[in-house]
Amino acid sequence: MKKPARPVSLELRASHKKDIAGNIVEIKWADGSTSASTAFFLRMKCPCATCREKKPSGVAPHISVTAYGWVGNYAVQLFFSDNHDTGIFTYSYLKELDESTGGV
């Protein structure tokens, strides 16, 4: 089984599009690729037990990722502006969630 690429860096940045109010999480990967997803999209795809059981609702479109922390050698914990911080996003899951092909 092939190991997923590891992040080289993770950057929180503002969007260049008027219709995106929150920020963008941009990841540069060891395989040379770059992925990007909106904070709102990541919040709606949160993999924590609570969000898997009951999909997030009432999440404001202007939500932001305020901080992040590396979890071992396999994941990133994202901290959102609505105080949600229980989701651990594995590297492979983050690669799967890449929205950058849509031009975020």
Sequence and secondary structure as in RCSB ss.txt:
>XXXX:A:sequence
MKKPARPVSLELRASHKKDIAGNIVEIKWADGSTSASTAFFLRMKCPCATCREKKPSGVAPHISVTAYGWVGNYA
VQLFFSDNHDTGIFTYSYLKELDESTGGV
>XXXX:A:secstr
      EEEEEEEE SSTT  SEEEEEEETTS EEEEEHHHHHHT  SHHHHHS   S  TT  EEEEEEETTTE
EEEEETTS    EEEHHHHHHT  GGG  
